[in-house]
């Protein structure tokens, strides 16, 4: 959703932690919160004229 690169493995870190949806017991709640966060970012960027700041919309 955000276009971020996330490592699949990091020494000393449980792999589950690197995959955020796997840390939530309720996957529907995770998806709803992820969409809410995406919308908050979009609204903030739009309010501050993201194109003028040189930020390309990818979400």
Secondary structure, DSSP 4 states (H G I P E B T S, - for coil): -------S-BTTB-GGGGSGGGG-S-HHHHHHHHHHHHHHHHHHHHHTTTTTTTPPP--
